Amino acid sequence: MPFRVAIVGCGQIADGHVEQLQKLDAVEVVAVCDRESLMAEQLARRYRVPAFYDDFEAMLAKERLDAVHITTPPQSHRALASLAMERGCHVYVEKPFAPTGAETRAIVEQAERLGRKLTIGYTYALDPPALDLLAAVERGLIGDPLHVESHYGYDLSGSYGTAIFGNARHWVHDLPGGLIQNNVDHLLNKLLPFIADERPAIHAMGWVARPQRFGDRRDRAHDELRVMMRGEKVSAYATFSAHLRPAHHSVRVFGSQGTIHADFVSRLVTLQRPGSLPSAIGRLALGVSQTLEVMRATGRNALRFARAEFQFFAGMERLMALFYESIARDTPPPIPHRDILRLAAWIDEIVAQLDAARDNP
């Protein structure tokens, strides 16, 4: 029998969850829940989900669920995850996982104590560009990784940015790190495979680049962030920007024998190695080599498009498939708990540094 699954929190990202879950033979989405009953009803009708609720406990009591996907604001994640796990459910939690590292650790420890499977929505970590990049690094194509650069761009004029800054009471402004904390997972989780340290050295700097026009806490929300990290073997730079155009989303890994770059917008993964030819001929050859790399990467994407694999939520689909496989086979979840905890500690440190700088300009 398929796993009986429900969604709690029927905002925009919930549509993506239901769409990807309904592709999995091992899963049946049997219910959705939101405190706003109309939101739950609309989601259920859009995707022909049998039941909808405005009371989470009532849904848990009636539906005999195997797993719950939590897509509510992060301030509610600990309470919802705790109740779901106590009722026997495995839990998929959207990012941000929790407002603080302490709450993150509490959720992880409860899952381990109760023997529940737990994962986080690091969908880009399992996107084809990320997987292609990691495979190339593991094959030794760039030698030993020495430095990583991660970039994540954000358009404040988009629908989500407009919603956040159109409402001073939006839940994003209640996060300790505000706008930055709502997005920094996408920026930092690309570094996890390369910086193995529990506590790398971190130096963070953030600022507000947009005009101050609200006269309330919205004007304090950082929209630019630069982070420098140094582990025992690998260093990293991370850039979040709401103003650089085009809005970049990429990661570049520099190694002892080459460099590899993954662009999550174009989904191109390209390799660059040192040239061996002299002078001007060598520079020309490097240009030809880079052009061929882009053509090969484009060809791989064309094949994925032909196989209907070139989709926006490819990483989410893979993450969910691996999560339910871990439940079925009782194997470790796709995102190690250690990585969830390490990233939460990094975010705590970044937010603390931003607050300290704001209080002592």
C-alpha positions in Angstrom: 0.0 0.0 0.0 1.2 3.5 -0.7 2.3 5.8 2.1 -0.6 8.1 3.3 0.7 11.6 3.3 -0.7 15.0 4.2 0.4 18.6 3.7 0.1 21.2 6.5 0.4 24.8 5.2 -1.3 25.6 1.9 0.7 28.5 0.6 2.5 28.7 -2.8 5.2 26.0 -2.1 2.5 23.5 -1.1 1.4 23.2 -4.8 4.9 22.1 -5.6 4.8 19.5 -2.9 1.5 18.0 -4.0 2.6 18.0 -7.7 5.8 16.1 -7.0 4.2 13.7 -4.5 1.5 12.8 -7.0 4.3 11.6 -9.3 5.4 9.0 -6.8 3.8 5.5 -7.0 4.8 4.9 -3.3 2.8 7.9 -2.1 -0.9 9.0 -1.8 -1.7 12.5 -0.8 -4.8 12.0 1.3 -5.3 15.4 3.0 -4.2 19.0 3.3 -4.5 21.4 6.2 -4.4 25.1 6.8 -5.7 27.4 9.5 -7.4 29.3 6.6 -10.0 26.7 5.6 -10.5 28.3 2.2 -6.7 27.9 1.4 -6.9 24.2 2.3 -10.1 23.6 0.3 -8.7 25.4 -2.8 -5.5 23.3 -2.7 -7.5 20.1 -2.3 -9.8 21.0 -5.2 -6.9 22.0 -7.5 -5.2 18.6 -7.1 -8.2 16.4 -6.3 -7.0 15.6 -2.7 -9.7 13.7 -0.9 -9.8 15.7 2.4 -9.0 19.1 3.7 -8.8 20.4 7.3 -8.3 23.6 9.3 -7.3 21.7 12.4 -4.0 19.8 12.4 -4.7 17.6 15.4 -8.1 16.6 13.9 -6.4 15.7 10.6 -3.8 13.6 12.5 -6.5 11.8 14.5 -8.7 10.9 11.5 -6.3 10.2 8.6 -3.9 7.5 9.9 -1.0 9.2 8.2 2.5 7.8 7.5 4.1 11.2 6.8 3.5 14.9 7.0 5.0 17.7 4.8 5.3 20.9 6.8 5.1 24.0 4.6 4.0 26.5 7.1 6.1 29.5 8.3 9.2 28.3 10.3 8.0 29.7 13.6 5.4 26.8 13.7 7.7 24.0 12.5 8.9 22.7 15.9 5.4 22.4 17.3 3.9 20.8 14.2 6.8 18.4 13.7 6.8 17.4 17.3 3.0 16.6 17.3 3.3 14.7 14.0 6.2 12.6 15.2 4.5 11.8 18.5 1.6 10.6 16.4 3.8 8.2 14.5 4.5 10.3 11.3 7.7 10.8 9.4 8.3 14.5 8.6 9.5 16.5 5.7 10.1 20.2 6.8 10.5 23.1 4.4 13.3 25.6 4.8 13.9 27.6 6.9 13.9 24.5 9.1 13.4 26.6 12.3 14.2 30.1 13.6 17.2 29.0 15.7 19.8 26.3 15.9 18.4 25.3 19.3 14.9 24.6 17.8 16.5 22.8 14.9 18.4 20.5 17.4 15.2 19.8 19.3 13.4 18.6 16.2 16.3 16.4 15.1 16.8 14.9 18.6 13.1 14.1 18.8 13.2 12.4 15.4 16.1 10.3 16.5 14.6 9.5 19.8 11.3 8.3 18.2 12.9 6.6 15.2 11.1 8.9 12.7 12.6 9.8 9.3 13.2 13.5 9.0 14.4 15.7 6.1 14.5 19.3 5.0 13.6 20.9 1.7 17.2 21.4 0.4 15.8 20.8 -3.1 18.6 22.6 -5.0 21.2 20.3 -3.3 19.6 17.4 -5.4 19.0 19.4 -8.6 20.7 18.1 -11.7 23.4 20.8 -11.8 24.4 20.1 -8.2 24.5 16.3 -8.8 26.5 16.7 -12.0 29.0 19.0 -10.2 29.4 16.6 -7.3 29.9 13.7 -9.6 32.6 15.5 -11.5 34.4 16.4 -8.2 34.1 12.9 -6.9 35.7 11.6 -10.1 38.7 13.8 -9.4 38.2 16.0 -12.5 39.4 19.1 -10.6 41.8 17.5 -8.2 41.4 18.4 -4.6 38.7 21.1 -3.9 40.3 24.1 -2.3 37.7 26.9 -2.5 34.0 27.2 -3.2 31.9 30.3 -4.2 28.1 30.2 -3.9 25.8 33.0 -5.3 22.1 33.4 -4.8 20.2 36.3 -6.4 16.7 37.5 -5.3 14.3 39.8 -7.1 12.5 42.0 -4.5 10.1 43.2 -7.3 8.8 39.7 -7.8 5.5 38.4 -6.3 7.1 37.0 -3.2 9.3 40.0 -2.5 6.3 42.3 -3.0 4.3 40.3 -0.5 7.1 40.4 2.1 7.6 44.1 1.9 4.0 45.0 1.4 3.2 43.8 4.9 5.2 44.8 8.0 3.6 41.8 9.9 4.7 39.2 7.4 6.3 36.2 9.2 9.6 36.7 7.4 10.2 39.9 9.4 9.8 37.8 12.6 12.7 35.6 11.8 15.9 36.5 13.7 17.7 37.0 10.3 14.6 38.3 8.4 14.8 38.2 4.6 18.4 36.9 4.7 17.4 33.9 6.9 14.5 33.0 4.6 16.9 32.6 1.7 20.3 31.7 3.1 19.7 27.9 3.1 19.8 28.0 -0.7 23.1 29.9 -0.5 24.9 27.8 2.1 23.7 24.2 1.5 25.9 24.1 -1.6 28.9 24.4 0.7 28.1 21.5 2.9 29.7 18.8 0.7 33.0 20.7 0.7 33.4 22.2 4.1 33.3 19.2 6.5 34.2 21.2 9.6 31.7 21.4 12.4 32.6 25.0 13.2 34.5 26.7 10.3 35.6 30.3 10.8 32.9 32.6 9.6 32.9 36.3 8.8 29.6 37.8 7.7 28.7 41.3 6.5 25.3 42.5 5.5 23.6 45.8 4.6 20.5 47.4 3.2 21.0 48.6 -0.4 17.4 49.6 -1.2 15.9 53.0 -0.3 14.5 53.3 3.2 10.8 54.1 2.7 8.6 52.4 5.2 9.6 53.9 8.6 9.3 50.5 10.3 11.2 47.2 10.7 11.0 46.5 7.0 13.7 49.1 6.5 16.1 47.2 8.7 15.9 43.9 6.6 19.3 43.3 5.0 19.1 42.7 1.2 22.8 42.1 0.6 25.0 39.5 2.4 28.6 38.5 2.0 30.0 35.6 3.9 33.6 34.4 4.0 34.3 30.9 5.5 37.5 29.0 6.2 37.6 25.3 7.1 40.6 23.2 7.7 41.0 22.3 4.0 38.5 24.4 2.0 37.6 28.1 2.1 34.4 29.6 0.7 32.7 32.9 -0.3 28.9 33.2 -0.3 27.0 36.1 -1.9 23.3 36.9 -1.5 22.1 39.9 -3.5 18.7 41.4 -4.2 20.2 43.9 -6.7 22.8 42.2 -8.9 21.4 41.6 -12.4 20.9 39.1 -13.8 20.0 37.4 -10.6 22.7 34.7 -10.2 22.2 31.3 -8.7 25.4 29.3 -9.1 28.2 27.5 -7.4 31.9 27.3 -8.5 34.4 24.9 -7.1 38.1 25.7 -7.5 40.5 22.7 -7.3 44.1 21.9 -7.6 43.7 20.7 -11.2 40.7 22.6 -12.5 37.5 24.6 -11.8 33.9 23.5 -12.2 30.9 25.8 -12.4 27.2 25.0 -12.0 24.6 27.6 -13.1 21.2 26.7 -11.6 19.4 29.2 -13.9 20.6 27.9 -17.3 21.4 24.5 -15.7 24.8 24.4 -17.3 27.7 22.6 -15.6 31.1 23.4 -17.2 34.6 22.4 -16.5 37.7 24.5 -16.9 41.3 23.0 -16.8 44.7 24.7 -17.0 45.9 25.3 -20.6 49.0 23.5 -21.9 49.7 25.5 -25.1 51.9 28.6 -25.1 51.0 32.3 -25.2 48.3 33.6 -27.6 47.6 30.1 -29.0 46.9 28.9 -25.5 44.5 31.7 -24.7 42.6 31.0 -28.0 42.5 27.3 -27.2 41.1 28.0 -23.8 38.3 30.0 -25.4 37.5 27.1 -27.8 37.6 24.6 -24.9 35.1 26.7 -22.8 32.8 27.0 -25.8 32.9 23.3 -26.3 32.1 22.8 -22.6 29.0 25.0 -22.9 27.9 23.1 -26.0 28.3 19.7 -24.3 26.4 20.9 -21.2 23.6 22.3 -23.5 23.4 18.9 -25.3 22.9 17.2 -21.9 20.1 19.6 -21.1 18.5 19.0 -24.5 18.4 15.2 -23.7 16.9 15.9 -20.3 14.3 18.1 -22.0 13.5 15.4 -24.5 13.0 12.9 -21.5 10.8 15.4 -19.7 13.4 15.7 -17.0 14.2 19.4 -17.5 11.7 20.8 -15.0 11.9 23.4 -12.3 11.2 21.0 -9.4 13.5 18.2 -10.5 15.5 18.5 -7.2 12.3 18.4 -5.1 11.1 15.3 -7.0 14.4 13.5 -6.3 14.5 14.6 -2.7 11.0 13.3 -2.1 11.6 10.0 -3.9 14.8 9.4 -1.8 12.9 10.4 1.4 10.2 7.8 0.9 12.7 5.2 -0.2 14.5 5.8 3.2 11.2 5.2 5.0 10.4 2.0 3.0 13.9 0.5 3.4 14.7 2.0 6.8 17.9 3.6 5.5 19.3 7.1 6.4 17.3 10.1 5.0 18.7 11.9 2.0 19.9 15.0 3.9 22.1 13.8 6.9 21.0 15.2 10.3 24.5 16.3 10.8 24.3 18.6 7.8 20.9 20.1 9.0 22.6 20.9 12.4 25.8 22.3 10.9 23.9 24.6 8.6 21.7 25.8 11.5 24.8 26.6 13.5 26.3 28.6 10.5 23.1 30.6 10.2 23.0 31.3 13.9 26.6 32.7 13.7 25.8 34.8 10.6 22.7 36.3 12.2 24.6 37.0 15.4 27.3 38.8 13.5 24.8 40.9 11.5 23.0 41.9 14.7 26.2 42.8 16.4 27.3 45.0 13.4 23.8 46.7 13.3 24.0 47.4 17.0 27.6 48.7 16.8 27.9 50.4 13.4 
